Each structure stands twice: as structure tokens, then as C-alpha cells.
Amino acid sequence: MNTGSDREAHGSAAGQTGNEAGAESAATTTDAAPHVSKAPAFIKRSRSLHLSWQVGVFVVGLAVIVAGAAMLVLPGPGWVAIFAGLAIWATEFAWAHLVLRWTKRKVTEAAQKALDPKVRRRNIILTTVGLVIAGALIGFYLWKYGLTLPWDLKDQ
């Protein structure tokens, strides 16, 4: 399992040297420091104990993410749980840390875009048109059938 401690020594998968990968990372984010495991020092001293710690972190993070995925269709804060599981993984794994930073950046960009006056105006107009159409359909149904539920309709 890659904890990210050897990232700069080996470079990225594209064949960059450690300095090129580090420079590219520093250019894209403000946090250019290499990823360091958040495990306690006594766990880091023993390779087998550290590997066990990583497996435990992976299993806990996976359980939280699976619960979050289930909550996407069941009641509950699904996306919050998925991001929490990713944050758990990011304490140990460099790849999860990078994914979490990328996700935070994309969410921030989406929030800024949603605050753009043109986008807000378009969203308000589309919502208003949708509500008017839904109101017209409901009004037509009530005019035609009254307050009778669809499954109680007889041949009319």
C-alpha cells in the first residue's frame, strides 16, 4: 500500500522525476508538502503494525463510504458520509488525499459558479417555468377529475 512517503523519490506515473512532480504539485495547490501518515509514532516504528493500521483505516473508510452509498437511496446524509470516508482514507493514503483535495476544489468552483448572477438568473427562470408547468398540469387534473385519486377513477 502506498502511503505517499516515496512519492517524490519515484515521481509520478507519467515518468516525471521527483522534482518535476513536486513542482507540478506545488503549482496546482498551495499544500505542496508530501503526504505523511497520521498514525501514532509507536505504530510507525513497526512495519507490520503500520501495515495493520493501514488495513484498519482502509476497512473503516470503506465501511463509511459503503454506508454513504447506501444512504444515497435510503434516508440519510449519503454524500456527507462518502466524503467522511474519503477523509478517513486521506489520513493514511496519498491517493485519497489528492482525490479529496481535487473534490474540495471542484465543489468550491461549483459553489462560485452557482453564485454567478447569470447562472442564478437562469436557474430561477428554469425553476419558475417548471413550477408553472407543474401547476398547470395539476390544475388541469383537478378541473377534469376533481380531488379523485388516479387509482379510484372509473371509466370516464
N, C-alpha and C positions, 0 to 999 in steps of 0.2 A: 504494500500500500504506500502510495506516495504522500508524504506529509509535507512536501514542498521544500524541505531543507536542502535538497540537492538541485533545486530548480536553476539557480544561476550557474552552477557548475556545468550542467549539461545543455543549457539553452532550451529553446522551445522545439516543438515537433517540426517546425519549418526549417530547421538546420541552422538557426542563429546561434551565435556564441553567447555566453553568459552576459557579456557587456551589452550586446545588441538587444537581447531580450529584456534586460533590466532598463535600458534606455527607452525602449518602446513602452514598457510598462509605466515608467515614470512620466512619459509624455501623455499617456492616456488617463492616468489617475494621479491624484495627489499623494496617495499612500503607496510609495514605491518600495517600502521595506519588504523583505522576503517573509513569507508566511511562517510563523513559529507555532508549534503545538502549544496548546493551553493546558496540557497535562501537568500535574504537580511534579516537582523536581525528583522526588523519590521514585516516581513511575518512569520518568525519562531515563533514569540511570540503568534500568534493566530492560534489555531489548524485548525479552519475552513479555514482561509486564506492560511495556509500552504498546506492543502489538495487541495484547489483550484489551488494553484501554481503548485502542483504536477500533477494535471489533465491537466493543461495548457501545462506543459513541456512534458507530455506524448503525448498529441494531436499534438503538434508541431513536436516532434521527429517522431511520426508515419507518419505524412504528408510528412516529408523529406524522410523517408525510403520508403514509397509508391511511391513517385516521383522517387527515385533512382531505385526501382524495375521496374518501367515503362521505365526508361532510359536504362535498360539492353537490351530492344528490340527496343527502339526508340533512335534517336541520343541524345547523352549527356553523361556526366560522371556518369554512374549508380553506380559503386562501391564507388566512392568518396561520392556521396550523401547518400548511405546506411551507410557508416562509419561515416559521419557527423551526421546523425540521431541517430546513436548509441552513439556518443559523446554527443549529446544533452541529451539523456536519462541518460548517465553516470553522469551528473551533479546532478541528483536527486536520482537515484536508484542504490543501491549497486549491484544488479544482472547485470545491464548493465555495470557498472564499471568493474566487473570481466570478463564479456564477451569481453569487449573492450581490457582489458589487455591480455587476452588469444589470441585474434585475433592479436594484435600487436606482441606478442611473436611468433606466428606461421608464420606471414609474415616475421619477421626478420630471423627465421630459414630457410624459403624457399629462401630468398634472399642469405643467406650464402651458402645454398646448391647449388644454381644456379651459384655461383662464384667458386665452386669446379672445378678444371681443368678437372677431368674425366667426370663430368656431362656436362660441357661446350663442351668438345670434342665430346661427344655422341650427344648432341643437334645439333652441327654444322654438323656432319656427317649425321644425320637424315634429317636435313633441305636440305643439298646438294643432298641427294638421292631423296627426294621429288621433288625438283626443276628439277632434271634431268629427272625424270619420267614425270612430267608435261610438260617439254619442248619436250620430245619425243612424247607425245600424241598430243601436239599442232602441232609439225612438221609433224606427220603422217596425221593429219586432213588437214593441208594446202597442203600437197603433193597430197592427194586423191581428195579434193574438191576445193582447191584454197581459195580465200577470200570470198566465198559464205557463207552467214549465214545459220545456220541449218534449219530455217523455210522457207527459199527460195529454198531449194533443191527440184528438181523434181525427179521422179523415175530414178535412175541411176543404 
